[in-house]
Amino acid sequence: MAAPTPYEQSEPAKPRKILEFDCRGLEFTEFIPEGEWLVDGAESVSKFNGIDLTEGDWFDYDEKTSEEVSIKELKWEINRS
């Protein structure tokens, strides 16, 4: 299993492999992003910890840029390698 890969923001958003699991003998059918995620500000050095992505959205305020920051419309795709 490889270490998680950071997802870099791009316009338009592009799918990228961020996690890889070795599931020999099992069929992986769904991914639920439980746990705490980390986010680095795209236009600042702000770091956001303890992000909950289970609802598919996240919103906060970056005081260094005086702007709202967000993750919206998350989509997951499961592929066999």
FENNORBEL-V472432 format. One record per pair of residues at least 12 apart in sequence whose C-alpha atoms are under 6 Angstrom apart, sorted by the first residue. I is the first residue (numbers start at 0). J is the second residue. If there is no record, write none. Layout:
[[I;J] [I;J]]
This chain:
[[0;19] [0;20] [0;21] [1;19] [3;17] [3;18] [4;17] [32;52] [32;53] [33;53] [35;49] [35;50] [35;51] [36;49] [36;50] [55;73] [56;70] [56;71] [57;69] [57;70]]
